[in-house]
Amino acid sequence: MDGGQHIEPDGTDAGYLRVGTPEFRRARISLFAAGFSTFATLYCVQPLMPAFAETFAVSPAESSLALSLSTGALAFAMLVAGALSDIWGRKPVMLASLLASGVLGLLAAAAPDWHWLLAVRALEGVALSGLPAVAMAYVSEEVDPKAAGLTMGLYIGGTALGGMSGRVLTAAVADLADWRAAMAAIGVLGLVAAAVLWAGLPASRRFVRRPPGMAELAAGWRAHLGDPGLLGLFALAFLLMGGFVTVYNYTGFRLAAPPFDLRPAVVGAIFLVYLAGVVSSPWFGGLAGRHGQGRVLLAAVALTVVGLLAMAPPSVVAVVAGLALFTFSFFGAHAIASGWIGQRARTARAQASALYLFSYYMGSTVAGYAGGLFWSAWGWTGVAGFVGALLLAAVGIAALLMRQRT
C-alpha cells in the first residue's frame, strides 16, 4: 500500500531507495522492463507502415496515423494519468497501464480493417499514458537524489532499447510471417512486463496521496505554465520529438525505395542504431552533472542537426552513421531535459512530467503526420528540410535555457 514518508527516530529520512540495496536493484529492473515494453508497444508500427500502406491501400501519411493517433491519445491522457497517480499511487497506475497495453496489442493483431486498427492504436495510447510521467515521478520521489540522474538515465535507456527492439522485432517477424504476428508478439511482451513490475517494483514509501479536485489540478498547471524555464523545456520536447519521429517514420520509406530497395527485415535492422540512445542517456546525464545542464543540453541539441545533415547522401553507410549520431544526441538531450523537469518543478511533479511528455508526444503526433506530406511532395529532401527547421528552433531554445538557473 502506498504510504507517506518514513522518518527514523533521529529525524533522518530513511525512505529513499539507495544504490546497492536489493530494493534499488529491483526498482531499476522493473522500471527498465516497463520502459522497454511501453516504447516497444508504442513504436512497433514504424517499420510496418509500408505494409499497412499496401495491405489497407492508404497513403504514407495515412499509414503514419497508426503511430500518430497513439502518441496523440497518449499526450492528452497523460495529463489525467499523472493526476490519477497523485490520488491512487504510482505503482497501481503503472501496472494497469502495462496490462491494458498488452491486451490491446493482441486485439490490434486481429484488426479486420484499417479503422479497427487505428481505434485500437488510439486506445493503446490511452493505456500507455499511465507509465511515462508516473515513472518519472516515482524516480524523483523514491530514489536517493544522488542516484536519481543515473536511474532516470537507465530508465530512458530502457525506453530507447524498447523502441529499438519493438521496431527490429516487428520487422523481423513481419518478414518471416506477417504484421499481425508481429503485433501479437508485442502484446505478449506487454503482459510479461506487467508481471515483472508487479513482482519487482517496491511500493512507494515517500508518496503522499493528494485529494482529487479540479482546483488543485488547475493550480498545478498554472504554476508550471507560468514558469519560463519549464515552458522552454516543454517547447524543446515538442520540437525534438517531432523531428525524431519524423526522421524514423520516413527513413523506412526512403530505404525501401530506390536506390536502396531494402527488404523489411533489413530496414528494421537499421533501427539497431537505437543502441546509441541506450549509451548516451546515462552518459549525457553524467556530463550534465559535471558541466551544467544548460551547456550540455545545447551541445546535444546541436549534434542532432549534425546527424541529420550526415544522412543526406544516398548511401546506406551515410544514412546509418547519421542516424546513429542523430539518435545518440537526441536521447542525450531528452535525458537532460526530462531530469531538469523534476528538479525545476517544486510541487506536483507528476503534473510537470505529464506536461513535458504531453509536449513531447504532441510533437510526435503533429510533426510525424506533417512529415508525410513533405515526403509525398518532395521526398527525403522535403522531410530533411522540415526536420531541420524544427531542430534549428530547438537550438535557439536550448541556448536560452542555458542562461537560466535550475
N, C-alpha and C positions, 0 to 999 in steps of 0.2 A: 504494500500500500504506500502511495506517495506521501511523504511526511514533510516536516519542516527541517530547519537547520539543526544539526546536533552540536551541542556545546559541552565540552568537558568541564569538570568541576573547577578547574583553574581558569576557565574563561576562554580557552583556546578553541578554535574551530577544528573539529575532528571529522567533519562531514565530507571533505574532498576525497575524490579518487586519486590516489598518489601513485606515481611511477614505481614499478617494482612489485606492487601488490597484486594478488590474484584477481581482485575486483577490477583493477585498472586494465589488466590483460583481457579479461572477459568483455569489458566495455569496448575496448579497442577492436576486438574481433567481431563483436556484434554490430558495431557501427560500420565497420568496413563491409561486412556482409550486407547490411541494409542498404548502404550507399551503392554497393555493387549491383544489387538486384534492381533498385529503383531506376538507376540510369541505364541498365541493360534493357529494362522494360520500356523506358521512355524512348530510347534511340534505336531500338532494334529494327524499326521500319525504314531507316535511312537507306541501307543497301537494297531494300525490297521495293523502293519507289519505281524503278524501271519495270519490275514485274507487275506492280499494281497498274501502271500506265497501260501495259499490254493486256493484262487479264480483264480489266474493267473498262478499257477504251477511254481513258482520261488523259488529260494533258500533263506535262511535267509539273506545272504549277498546281494543278488539282491533286496530283499524287502526293505533293508535299503537305496537303491537308491532313494526311494520316499522322504527321508529326505536329503540324501547327495547331490542330484542334486540341491535341493532348496538352501541349505546352500552354495554350491559351486558357483552357479549363483549369490546368494546374495553377497558373498565375492567380486567377481570381479566387480559386478555392483555398489557396494558401493564406489569403487574408483572413479567412474564417478559421482555418485549421490551427494557425498559431494561437488565436484567441481561445479556441476549444481546448488546446493543450494547457493553457493557463488555468482552465477550470477542471479538466478531467485528469491532468497529469501527462507527462511526456511519453512514458513507455506505452500506456494503453493506446494512445493515438497512433504511435509508430507501428505497433503490432497490427491494429485494424487496417492501417494503410497497406501493409505488405500482404495480408491475407486477401483483401479485396482485389489488389492488383493481380495476384496470382490467378484468382478465379476468372477475372475479366480477360486475362491473357488467353485462357483456354476458350472462352467464348469468342474472342477475336479470330482464333484459328478456325472456327466453324462458321464464319460470316458467309451468308449466301449471296450477298451483293455489296456494292460499294457503300451504300448509305448505312447498312448494318455495321460494316467495319468502321466507318467514321464515327458512328454513335458510340460504339464500344470503346474506341480510342479516346473519345472525349470523356467518357466515364472513367477510363483509366487515369486520365489527367487529374480528375477529381480525387480518385482513390490515392494516387501518389502524393497528393498535396500534404498528407499527414506525416510526411517524413522529412523533407529537406530543412524547412525552417525549424521544425521541432528538434531535429538532431543538433542543429547549431545552438539552439537554446540549451539543450541538455549538456552539451560540452561546456558552454560558458558557465553553467550553474554547478555542475558536478565534478569537473576535472580541476585539479590543482592548477592555478593560474600560470605557474611556471612551466607546465606541460600542455597548456591549452592550445598554444600555437602549433606545437608538434602534433597533438591529437587532431586538430582541425585539418592540418595538412595531410595526415594519414586518412582521415575521412574523405577528403576531397580526392586523395589518391585512389581511394576505393571507388569513388564515383567515376573517375577517369578510366580506371580499369574495367568497371562495369559497362561504361559507354562503349569502350573498345570491344569488349568481349561480346556484348549484345550484337554489335554490328558484324563482327567476324563470325560468331556462331550462326546467326541467321543467314548470312551469305553462304556459309559452307553447307548448312542443312538444306537451304533452298536449292543449291546447286546439285545436291545429292538426291533430294526428294522434291519438295515444293515449298512455297512460302507458308502454307498452312502448318506444315510440320515444324517449320522454323518458329512460328509464333507460339505453337503449343509448347515447345521446349522452353521458351522464355516464361510462359505461365507457370510451368513446374518449378522453374528457378525461383519465382516469387514466393511460392509456398514453402520451399526449403529455407529461404532467407527468413521467413516469418518464424519458422521453428527455431532457427539459430538465435534470433533476437529474443524470443520468448524464454528460451532456456538460459541464455547467457548474459543479457543486459541487466546490471544491477538496478533495482528500483531506486527512484530518486530519494535522496536524503536531504537535499538543500532546497528542494522545490517548495514554494509557498503558494498554496491554492488561492486563486483570485476569484471573487464572486462574479457571476455573469452580470452584464449590464452594458447597454449600448453607450451610455455616457462615459464610462471608463474606457471603453474601446475607442471611442471618438477622441477622447483626451489624449490617448497614446498616439494615435495617428497625427493629431495636430502638433504634438511635441516633436515627433520625428520629422514631419514635413516642414516644420519651421526651422530646422537645423540646416544651415547651408552646406555643412560638411557631409551630412547624411544625404542631402539632395544630390550632391555631386557624385557620391558613391552609387546612388540609385541610377543616375543617368549613365554612369560608366558601365554598370551592369547591363543596361539596355543595349548600349552601343556594342560592347564587346561580345555579348552573347548573340546579338543579331548578326554580327559579322561572322562569328564562329560557325553558327548553324548554317548560314547561307553557303559558306565555303564547303562544308561537309555535305550538304544536300546536293549540290550540283557538281562536285568533284566526281561523284559516282556517274552522273550522266556524261561528263566530259570523258572519263576513262572508258566508258562503254561505247563511245562514238569514235569515228576516225579522227586522228591517225592511230589511236591506241587500240580500239576494238578488243578490250579485255573481257574475259569471262566473268560472271558474277562472283565466283569464289576468289578470283584474283583481285577483283575490285575490292571485295571485302577484306582481303589480306592487307590492303593499303591502310586500313584502319588500325593496324598494329602500331602505327606511329602514336596512338593514344598512350602507349607506354611512356612517351616523353612527358606526358602530364602527370603520371604516377610519380616520376622522379622529381619533376620541377616544383610540385606543390609544397612539399616539406622543405626543399632546398631554398626556394624564394622566401618561404616563411622564416627560415633561419637568417637569411640575408637581411630581411626587413627588421628583424630584432637587433641586428648589429649596426646597420647603416641608416635606419629610419624607413618607416613605411612609405612615405610620400616619394622619396627618391627612388627606391627600388620599384615601386608601383609604376612610376613614369618610365623607367628603363624597360620593364616587362611589356608595357603597352606599346612602346616604340618598336620593340622587337617583333611584335605581331605584324607591323607594317613591312618590316624587312622580310619576314617569312612569306607574306602574301606576294611581294614582288618577286621572290625567288621561284614561285610556282609558275610564272608566266611562260617560260619556254615550253614548246610541245615535246617534252621529254619526260619519260617516266621517272628518271633519276631526279630531274629538277622538281617535278611535282611532289615526289616523296620527301626530298630534302626540305623543300619549302614548307610543306605541310607539317613536317616534324618540328621545325623551328616555330612555326605559327602555333602549333598545339602546345609546345613546351612553354612559350611565353604567355599564351592565353591562360593556362591553368595556374601559372605563377601569379599573374595579375588577379585572377579570381580568388586565389587563396589569401592574398594580402587584403584585398577589398572586403571579403566576407569576414575575415578576422577583425578588421578595423571596425566593422559594423557593431560587433559585440562589445568592443571597448568604448566606442563613442556613445552608444545608447545606454544611458544610465538606468533607465526604467523600461519595463515592457519590452525586454529584449526579443522575445519571440515575435512580437509585432514588428519590431525593427527588421529582424531577419526576414519576416514574411514580406515586408515592403521591398526589401532588397531583391528577394527572389521573384516577387511579382514583376519588378522591372526587368529582371534577368530573363524570365520566360516570356514576357511580352515582347522583348527584343527578338527572341526566337520565333515567336508566332508571327509578328508583323514582318520582320525582315526576311524570315525564311520563306514566306509566301511571295513577298515582293521580289525576292531574288529570282524566282521562277519566271517572272515577267521579263526581267533583264536577260535571263538565259534564252527565252524564246525569241526575243528581239535581236540580241547581239551576241549570243553565245558566251563563252568564258570571258571575253573582253568586257562585256556588259556587267557580268557578275563581279569581276575583279574591280571595276570602276566603282560600282555600288558599295562593295565592302570597303574599298579604300577610303571612300568618303566617310563612312561610319568610324573607321579606325582613326582617321585624322582628327575628327571631332573628339574621340576618346583621348587622344594625346593631349589636346588642349585642356580637357577637364582634369586629366591626371596632373598636368602642370600646375593648375590652380589648387588642387588638393595638396600638392607638395608644400605649399606655403602655409597650410593650416596645421594647427596643432591637434593632436588626438583629443 
